[in-house]
Amino acid sequence: MKKYQQALFAIAVAAFLMMPRSPAYSAEDKSYLGGEVKYSITHANVEKYKDRLPLGLYTLIKDWGYKANVYDTVHDYEFPKVYVEATEKYKGTARVNKDGGLENYTAGLPFPDPKTGAEVMYNYEYKYSGDDFFWTTYDIEGISSTGKIKLIKGYYKRLAYQGRLTINPKPVIPNSEHVELKEISGILYPEDIAGLALLTVRYQNAKKGDDGWMYIPTIRRVRRISVAQRGDTFGGTDFTWDDYRGFSGKVSDYNWKLIGKKEMIVAYHPLTNNPKTIGKFLDPDKARYELKNVWIVEGINKDKDYVYGKRRVYVDADSWAVSANDLWDKRGSLWKYNETGLTVKKKDHVMFNYYQNMYDLIAKRCSLAYNAILKTNIGLTEEDFSTTKLQELTR
């Protein structure tokens, strides 16, 4: 049993960390961004900008010696026409039920004018991401408090069952079990855990937990596993299962509070998807920060034993992607800062995480996810998310 748990820890790393960076800049011309650094925020002047910084970023600058270079704000994200049309067609039909679940949603943005924290988070969950997407590879560096680095490589693929607009069947894949999505994550490196793969099934029912199956190459078997503890830390990294993509938990598992909408300085349009590290963070001169309108939402998990006491989520108002999280422990202390470097793949109308960095502000360590390659709307089917396929992927 212990062996299975260790394998689960390793594979789960893949899930949450793989959302990192995609090769947008190598695939498309981003020269229009241009511009010079408008100003830099350092330890010397950070108090001046404190009210416009996520608390975690403020702490990195104030206590870790980080620097945030702020550029002109660039609004270059647009939803595809079919998504805009679906939003208008189904406007006003979706609602959040008493259990925190989403009802009567068909396609498009569920809540064009959100009034609650849950509505903002469902906009994030159903932002345009394509009917499927596939990170064919990604890297993760775990940097300990002493500077020791652990490298992991993996992949991740996801199939949407609701809100489909491009690939048939649409707008939903008919299924009697009311599945919301399926995903597979796997590890390619290091060799001692290479081949591990995890299949997760999430349901529309707010009260029904996720199901999971894991392929363990050492025994060449698929095993049913529990993925109920989404707040667990896996593989020695600083991420939890709920942290990948900025937030990957089930929205209905939280009580959400809308703090408001505000201009904040957040990571946007990074200059590379493969930055070098300096100490325990990425090279500040390869990151790019902009003053963006974000929705600020706070969430407390309904499970009293959940690992985080509270999370504060910063959601980009242009794309509804998560740009950052502040995370508190059960004692009320600011514990972690989760930053995603958002960038636009204009050809596919996708906003995604060019990188994702999780900083443990108390233990003074971090985990950096980056160098992912993203493909969207490639025609993944239900057969691609079966236990049989799970085993075949490792061969």
N, C-alpha and C positions, 0 to 999 in steps of 0.2 A: 504494500500500500504506500509505503514511504517513497518507493521508486516512482510510482504513478504521480504522487504529489509533486515530486521534484520535476518530473517531466512537464506537468501542468504549469508549474511556475515558469519554466523556460519558454514554453510555447506562448504563454500569455504575454510575455514581453513583446513578442512579435505583434500581437494584436494592437496593444495600445501605442507602441512606439513607431509603428510603421507609417503612421499618417504623415510623417515628416514632409520632406521637400520633394518636389516634382521638378522635372527638367523644363520648366516653362521658358526660362531665359535662353536655354540652348536650342529650344524648338521654335521660338518666336522672337521677332525683333522687339526689344524693349528699349531701344535707343531713345524713344520719345520721352522716357522718364527724365533722363539727363539731369541737369541742375547741379548746384553745389550745396554743400551743407549750410543750412540757414543758421543753425546754432547747435552747440553741443551742450548736453547736460552732464555735469560732473559733480563730484563731491562738493566742489566749491560753490556751485550755484543751484544745487538740487532743491533747496527749500523754496526757491522762487517758483518752481514748477510742480511742487508736491501735489496740489489739488487736481492736476491733470495727468498724473501718473498712476497706473495700477500700484497698489501698495507694495507688491513684490518687486516691481521694477524700481520703485523708489528705494527699497531696501538694498537691492543690488548696487545701485549707484552710490548710496550713502555709506554702506558698510563693506561692500566687496571691491570697491574701486572701479566699477563698470562705468562705461561712457555711452550715452545715447545720442547719436547724431540725428538731428531732425531736418528733414527735407521738406520741400513744397508738397502739399497734399495733391495727389493725383487721383481723380475719379475715372477709372477706366473699366469698371465692371458693369456689364449689362446682362440681364437675364435673357435667355433666348425667347424669340417671339412666341413660340408655342407655350412656354411657361407663363408668359404675361397674359396670353389669351385664356389659359386655364384658370389663372388667378381671378380674372374678371368674370369668367363663366360661373365659377363656383363660389364667388365671394359671398360671405355671410352664411354659409351652410355648415361649416365646421364649428364644433364647440368642444369645450373641455368638460367632461362629466364629473360627478361627485367623487369618483375614485382617482381623478387626475388623468384619466385616459382621454384620447382623442376620438371623437365620434363624428360621423357624417363627412369625413374628409375624402375627397376624390383625387384632386390634382391641383398643382399650383401652390402658391403661398397660402397656408391655412388662414392666417390672420393679418391682412394687409395693414390694419390699424390696431395693433395689439393694445390691450388694456390691462393685462396681468402678466406676471412673470412666467406662468406656464405657457401662455400664448406666445411670448417671445421665444421660449425654448422649443416649442413645436415648430415655429418658423425656422429655427436653426435646424431641427431634425429633418424638416422637409424642404430646406433650401434646395436650389437646383444643383444636383450632383450627378445627373445622368441616371439612366435606368440600371446601370451597373458600372462599377469601376474596379480597376485592378492595379495595385502597386506591385509591379513585377519584381522589384527588389528594393531594399532599404538598408541603411546602416544605423546602428545604435552604438554610441560610446557612453559607457558608464564611467564617470570620473570620481574616484573616492576622495575622502577628505585629505588623503596623503598624496593625491595626484595619480594614483594607479589607474590605468585605463583597461576596461573590458570591452571587447568588440563583439557585436552580434549582427548577423545579416539574416534577412527574412523576406517574406512576401505577404500580401494581403489582398483578398478579393471580396466583393460585396454585391449582392443581388437585391434590388428593391422590389417589393411586392405591391406597394401602393404608389400612386402618383406617377405612374409610368407615362411617358409622353413620346418616346422615340421608337422603341422596339416592341413589337407585338408579343404577347397580348398587352393591351393598354386600355384604360388607365390602371387596371389592377390585374394581377395574376390570380385567377379564381382558385380558392383553396378553402376547404371546409374547416381547416384548423385555424383560419384567420391569422396566418403568418404575416408579420410586418416586414422582416428582412432575414436574409441568411448571409453568413460570412465565413470565410475560411482564412486562417492565418497559419503560417508555417515558418520554420527556421531552416536556413541554408548553411549557416556557420555559427559557431565552431563545430568541428567534426563530431564531438562527443554528444551533441544534441541535434545534429543535422538530420532532417527527415521528420521531426516532430510536426504534427499538424492538428489543428483544432477547428472543428465545425461548430458554429453557434447558430441557434435558431431563436429569433425573438418574435413574440406574439403581440397582436394588437390589444388583447385583453390586458387591462392595467394590473389585474391581480395575478396573472399567470407569469411565472418566472421563465427565464431563458432555459433552453435545453442545450446540451453540449455533448459532443463525441470527440475523442482524441485518438489519433493513430500514434502508436508507440513503436518505432522501428526496431528497438532492441528485442521485442517479442513478436513483431510483425502482426500486431493485433489492433483492432479498434475497440476502445473501451468507452462506455457511457460514463460521463463525469458530471459533477455538479459545478455550475458556474454561478451559484447564487451569491457567493461572497465577492461581489464586484469591487469591494474596497480593499481586497487583499493586495499586498505588494508581491510582485513576482520577479524571479530571476535575479534578485539582488539589485534591481534598479530602483529609481525613486518614483517611478510611475505606478499607478494602480490601473486595474482594468477599466475603470471609469474615466481615465484621464486622456485616452488617446483620441485624436482628432480635435483636441481641445475639450471635448466632453463626449463620452460614449456610453454614459449610463442610460437607464430607462427613465424618461422624463417623468412618468407617473410615480416613480419611486421617491420623489422629492416633494416637499412643500416649498413653493417658489414665491418670492416677493419681488415685485418690480420696484427698483430703486429710482429709475428714471433714464432719461436720454441726455447724453452730455458729450462735449468734445473732449477727447482724451488723446494722449500721446501713446500710440501703440505701434508694434512692429508691422511694417507694410512694405511690400516690394523689396525684399532682401536682394542684395547685389550678387549673391551666389547661392547655389544650393549645396555647396560643399565647402563651407568655410573652415579655416583653421581655428584651432582653439588657442587661447592665451590663458594659461592657468586653468580656471574652472568654468570659463565661459567662452563663447565664440568670439572671434576677432571683432571688436566693436566697429571697426572700419569697414566690415563686410555686411553689417546690418544696416537697416534703413528704418527710421521711425517717421511717422506722419501724424498730424493732428486730424483725427477722424471722429465723426459722430458715432457713438456706440450706445447700445442699450445695456444698462447695468442691472443684473438680476442676481439675487442671492437665493441659494437653495440649501435646505437642511434635509438630509435623508430621513425617511420615515422610520428606518431601523435605528433604534437608539444605540445599537452597538456598532454602527457604521464608523469607519476609520476617521473621517473628517467631521469636525464639529460644524463646519459651514464652508460653503464655497461661494465666491463672488465671480460671476461670469461676465465678461465684456464681449458683447456680440456686435459685430460690424453692421452698421445700419445700411450699407450698400448691398451687401451680399448675404447677410444673416449668418456668416461664418463666425466661429469663436476666435477672438484674437488673443485672449489671455484669461487666466484664472488666478485669483488669490485664494489660498486654501488654509483654513484654520484647523488646529488640533482640537481635541475634546476639552481641553482646559481653557480654550479661548485665545491661544497664542497663534500669531501668524506663523505658519509652518512651511508652506511651499509656495512657489510661484511657477506657473505653467504658461509658457509663452509660445505662441505659434506665429511664425513669420508668413503672413498671408500674401499670396500672389495670385495673379490672374492668368489663366490659360484662355485667351480671348477666342481662339478658334472653336473651343468646346464650350465656351460660356461657363467655365468652372472656376470657382474660387477655392483654393486648397492650401494646405499647409506646406510651405516650402521647406520648413524645418519645424521641429517642436523641441523645446528645451524645458526640462523640469529641474528646478533648483530647490534643494532642501535648505531652507534659510537657517535652520537650527543646527543641523549636523554639518553644514558647510560643504556639501557635495552636490553633484548634479548628474543628470542623464540627458544626453543630447542625441536626438533622432534626426536623420538627414539623408540626403542623397537618394531619395526615392524616385522611381520612374513611374509615372501615372498614365494609364490608358482608360478611356471612358467610352461607354456604349459600344462594347466589343461583341455583344450578343451572347453573354453568359445565360445559361438556362438552369432550370431546377436540377437537371441531371448533373450539372457541374458542382452541385452542393449536396451530394449524397455521400454516405459513408463509404460506398465503393470508390467514388472519385477521390475521397480523402486518402485512401490507401494507394491508389494509382499515382497520385501526385508525387509520392516519395520515391518512385521507382526510376 
